């Protein structure tokens, strides 16, 4: 019964009248693609100042609770930096390719991301094969049969990672570690990965040495040094993994969003109907740079983050009813983590684990 209730009702995922991506792109005016040096620099300066302020306050805080709260704030600023780095990695943030490459490299350092590894996994694989079974690796669903074949330990891990609290664990293990740190793409596809890995490692070691020294200077004990290292570097990184993991879950795991077998997959269905446009409150939109206005980004990743809302309006006006638009509510994430545990590719429905049993 629940599977029927969760099945798509307002969107027909089998519709054959979808416009092609080329038709949608032709409908988007040149103004939506315009990259602004001034606007991009303002966003960059703002994010850097906020990150520096959060780190500075975390360093100066002596209270345990205050330091923890500032660590959470620092994690949010790391996420903001990462989103701009992600935009630059698409060559969309600034009207200069070389500057975009540099910004992507630097702005991804606090989140310990390897730029060229990210470009290969995210830009080429995720964007190239969005919601396609066996290819898109970001929140790739598990089928009921696959779940039943898991060991008890694997099932527990799946339950944790697909819970509302486990988004960071999922992202840390399946994206950051497996596809960023441990995985090496073909050298011809991402020749800069070894170099960028060394840069990220150098940043981590330098930041670790600096924070440990600051903690020791405040109070010459190992505990003080480790607490400084944790609240300035480690906890913000873990907060970031939860924020970005939950964000990507919201983008591609909803009761009315479908994944496709290769035989049913098309670029139009994937990019137009494999994600949503969510209108978030102003503060979230500012902090995460319109990241929840996601359909235009998948239609054409060259659209700068500060033009996504305008592009979504254009697409909706040109092709009414094709894209899903809704207000952003965090409760939708909690609902999806309860109801979308497994996916049946035969029926195109998300299931709870109890239903699969």
C-alpha positions in Angstrom: 0.0 0.0 0.0 2.7 2.5 0.9 4.5 1.9 -2.4 1.3 2.9 -4.2 1.0 6.0 -2.0 4.7 7.0 -2.8 4.4 6.4 -6.5 4.6 9.6 -8.6 1.2 11.2 -9.0 1.8 14.7 -10.4 4.6 13.9 -12.9 4.5 11.2 -15.6 8.0 9.8 -15.8 7.2 7.8 -18.9 6.0 10.8 -20.9 7.3 10.8 -24.4 6.7 14.5 -25.1 9.6 15.8 -23.2 11.7 18.4 -25.0 15.3 17.5 -25.8 18.0 19.2 -23.8 19.0 21.1 -26.9 15.5 22.5 -27.2 15.6 23.6 -23.5 19.0 25.1 -23.9 17.9 27.1 -26.9 15.1 28.5 -24.9 17.5 29.9 -22.2 18.6 33.4 -23.1 22.2 34.5 -23.2 21.7 36.6 -20.1 21.4 33.4 -18.0 24.9 32.4 -19.1 26.5 35.7 -18.5 29.4 35.3 -16.1 30.1 38.4 -14.0 33.6 39.1 -12.7 32.2 41.6 -10.2 29.4 39.4 -8.9 31.6 36.4 -8.7 34.4 38.2 -6.8 31.8 39.7 -4.4 30.5 36.2 -3.6 34.1 34.9 -3.2 35.2 37.8 -0.9 32.0 37.4 1.2 32.5 33.7 1.7 36.2 34.0 2.5 35.5 36.8 5.1 32.8 34.7 6.7 35.0 31.6 6.8 38.0 33.5 8.3 35.7 35.1 10.9 34.2 31.7 11.9 37.7 30.2 12.1 39.0 33.2 14.1 36.1 33.0 16.6 36.6 29.2 16.9 40.3 29.7 17.7 39.6 32.3 20.3 36.7 30.5 22.0 37.7 28.8 25.3 34.3 27.4 26.2 33.6 23.9 25.1 30.0 24.5 24.0 30.8 27.8 22.4 33.7 26.2 20.5 31.4 23.4 19.3 28.8 25.9 18.1 31.4 27.8 16.2 32.6 24.6 14.7 29.1 24.0 13.3 29.1 27.6 11.9 32.6 27.0 10.4 31.2 23.9 8.7 28.5 25.9 7.1 31.1 28.4 5.7 33.2 25.5 4.4 30.0 24.4 2.5 29.6 27.9 1.1 33.2 27.9 -0.2 32.7 24.4 -1.6 29.6 25.4 -3.6 31.5 28.3 -5.2 34.4 26.0 -5.9 32.0 23.6 -7.5 30.6 26.4 -9.7 34.2 27.4 -10.7 35.0 23.7 -11.4 32.2 23.9 -14.0 33.9 27.0 -15.4 30.7 29.0 -14.6 31.6 31.3 -11.7 34.0 33.8 -13.4 34.5 34.8 -17.1 38.0 33.5 -17.0 38.9 29.8 -17.4 42.2 29.9 -15.6 40.8 31.9 -12.7 38.0 29.4 -12.4 40.5 26.5 -12.2 42.4 28.3 -9.5 39.3 29.2 -7.5 38.0 25.6 -7.7 41.3 24.3 -6.3 41.6 26.9 -3.5 38.0 27.0 -2.4 37.8 23.2 -2.2 40.8 23.0 0.2 38.8 23.5 3.5 36.5 20.6 2.4 39.6 18.5 1.5 38.5 17.9 -2.0 40.8 17.1 -4.9 39.7 19.4 -7.7 40.5 17.3 -10.8 39.1 14.2 -9.0 35.9 16.1 -8.4 35.8 17.3 -12.0 36.0 13.7 -13.3 33.5 12.2 -10.8 31.0 15.0 -10.6 31.2 16.9 -13.9 31.7 13.9 -16.2 30.1 10.9 -14.4 27.3 12.4 -12.3 26.3 15.1 -14.8 26.9 12.9 -17.8 24.8 10.0 -16.4 22.5 11.5 -13.8 20.1 8.9 -12.1 21.3 6.1 -14.4 21.6 2.7 -12.9 25.1 1.4 -12.6 26.8 4.6 -13.6 25.7 7.6 -11.5 27.3 6.8 -8.1 25.8 9.6 -6.0 23.1 8.2 -3.8 22.7 5.3 -6.2 19.7 3.3 -4.9 19.8 -0.3 -3.7 17.2 -2.8 -4.9 15.2 -5.0 -2.6 17.1 -8.1 -3.9 20.4 -6.4 -3.4 19.4 -5.5 0.1 18.4 -9.1 0.9 21.7 -10.4 -0.3 23.6 -8.1 2.1 25.1 -9.4 5.3 23.6 -8.1 8.5 26.5 -5.7 8.9 26.0 -4.3 5.4 22.3 -3.9 6.0 23.0 -1.9 9.2 25.5 0.3 7.3 22.8 0.9 4.6 20.2 1.8 7.3 22.6 4.2 8.9 23.8 5.9 5.7 20.2 6.3 4.3 18.9 7.7 7.5 18.5 11.5 8.1 21.6 11.5 10.4 23.7 9.3 8.1 24.1 11.6 5.1 27.5 12.7 6.2 28.6 9.0 6.7 27.3 8.1 3.3 29.1 11.1 1.6 32.3 10.5 3.5 32.5 6.8 2.6 30.9 6.6 -0.8 31.9 9.9 -2.4 34.8 11.6 -0.6 36.8 8.4 0.3 35.9 6.0 -2.5 35.6 8.5 -5.4 37.9 11.3 -4.3 40.8 10.0 -2.2 41.2 6.3 -2.9 40.0 6.2 -6.6 42.3 7.3 -9.3 40.6 8.0 -12.6 42.3 7.4 -16.0 45.3 9.7 -16.3 44.2 10.9 -19.7 40.8 12.0 -18.2 42.1 13.7 -15.1 45.8 14.2 -15.4 46.0 16.7 -12.5 44.7 14.3 -9.8 48.1 13.3 -8.3 49.2 17.0 -8.2 45.9 18.2 -6.6 46.1 15.3 -4.1 49.5 16.5 -3.0 48.1 20.1 -2.6 45.2 18.9 -0.5 47.5 16.8 1.7 49.9 19.7 2.1 47.0 22.0 3.1 45.7 19.4 5.6 49.2 18.9 7.2 49.9 22.6 7.4 46.5 23.4 8.9 46.9 20.5 11.3 50.3 21.7 12.4 49.0 25.2 12.8 45.9 24.4 14.8 47.8 21.9 17.1 50.4 24.6 17.8 47.7 27.2 18.6 46.0 24.8 20.9 49.3 24.0 22.7 50.0 27.7 23.0 46.6 28.4 24.6 47.2 25.5 27.1 50.3 23.3 26.8 48.5 20.0 27.0 47.8 17.4 24.4 44.1 17.6 25.0 44.0 21.3 24.4 46.0 20.9 21.1 43.7 18.1 19.9 40.5 20.1 20.8 41.8 23.1 18.8 42.6 20.8 15.8 39.2 19.2 16.1 37.0 22.3 16.4 38.8 24.3 13.7 39.5 21.6 11.1 37.9 18.2 11.8 34.4 19.0 13.1 33.8 21.6 10.3 34.8 19.1 7.7 32.4 16.5 9.2 29.6 19.1 9.3 30.3 19.9 5.7 30.0 16.2 4.7 26.6 16.1 6.3 25.4 19.3 4.7 26.6 18.3 1.2 25.4 14.7 1.6 21.9 15.8 2.7 21.8 18.4 -0.1 22.6 15.9 -2.8 20.1 13.5 -1.3 17.4 16.2 -1.5 18.4 16.8 -5.1 18.0 13.2 -6.3 16.1 11.1 -3.8 12.4 11.9 -3.5 9.3 9.8 -3.8 8.5 11.4 -7.1 12.0 11.3 -8.5 12.9 8.2 -10.5 16.1 6.4 -11.3 16.4 4.6 -14.7 17.8 1.4 -16.1 20.2 2.1 -19.0 17.6 0.9 -21.5 15.0 3.5 -20.2 17.4 6.3 -19.5 17.6 9.4 -21.7 19.4 12.6 -21.2 16.2 14.6 -21.2 14.5 12.5 -18.6 17.6 12.4 -16.4 18.3 16.1 -16.4 14.8 17.5 -16.5 13.0 15.0 -14.2 15.9 13.5 -12.2 16.0 16.5 -9.9 13.9 19.4 -8.8 13.7 23.2 -8.3 13.2 24.0 -4.6 12.7 27.6 -3.6 14.6 27.9 -0.3 14.3 30.6 2.3 16.5 33.7 1.6 19.2 32.8 4.2 19.7 29.3 2.8 19.7 30.6 -0.7 22.4 33.1 0.2 24.5 30.6 2.2 24.4 27.8 -0.4 24.2 30.0 -3.5 20.9 28.8 -4.9 22.0 25.2 -4.9 18.5 23.9 -4.5 17.5 25.4 -7.8 18.9 22.3 -9.4 17.2 21.6 -12.7 18.9 24.5 -14.6 22.2 23.4 -13.3 21.7 19.9 -14.8 20.2 21.3 -18.0 23.5 23.2 -18.5 26.2 23.4 -15.9 27.6 26.5 -17.5 24.9 28.6 -15.9 26.4 30.5 -13.0 24.9 29.9 -9.6 23.7 33.5 -9.4 21.6 33.0 -12.6 19.9 29.7 -11.7 16.7 31.2 -10.4 16.3 33.2 -13.6 17.0 30.2 -15.7 14.5 28.1 -13.8 11.8 30.7 -14.5 12.6 30.7 -18.2 12.5 27.0 -18.5 9.2 26.8 -16.6 7.6 29.4 -18.8 8.9 27.9 -22.0 7.9 24.3 -21.1 5.1 24.4 -18.5 4.7 21.4 -16.2 8.0 19.8 -17.3 10.1 20.6 -14.2 9.1 20.2 -10.7 9.0 23.3 -8.5 8.2 23.4 -4.8 9.1 25.3 -1.7 12.1 23.9 0.2 11.1 22.3 3.5 13.6 20.3 5.6 10.7 18.0 6.5 10.8 16.7 2.9 14.3 15.4 3.6 13.2 13.6 6.7 10.3 12.1 4.9 12.5 10.9 2.1 15.0 9.3 4.4 12.1 7.4 6.0 10.4 6.3 2.9 13.1 6.1 0.2 15.4 3.3 1.4 15.3 1.0 -1.6 14.3 1.3 -5.2 12.5 -1.1 -7.5 13.6 -0.5 -11.0 10.8 -2.7 -12.4 8.0 -0.6 -11.0 9.9 2.7 -10.7 9.0 3.0 -7.0 10.9 3.9 -3.8 10.2 1.5 -0.9 10.7 1.2 2.8 12.8 -1.7 4.0 9.8 -3.3 5.6 8.0 -3.4 2.3 11.0 -5.1 0.6 10.9 -7.8 3.4 
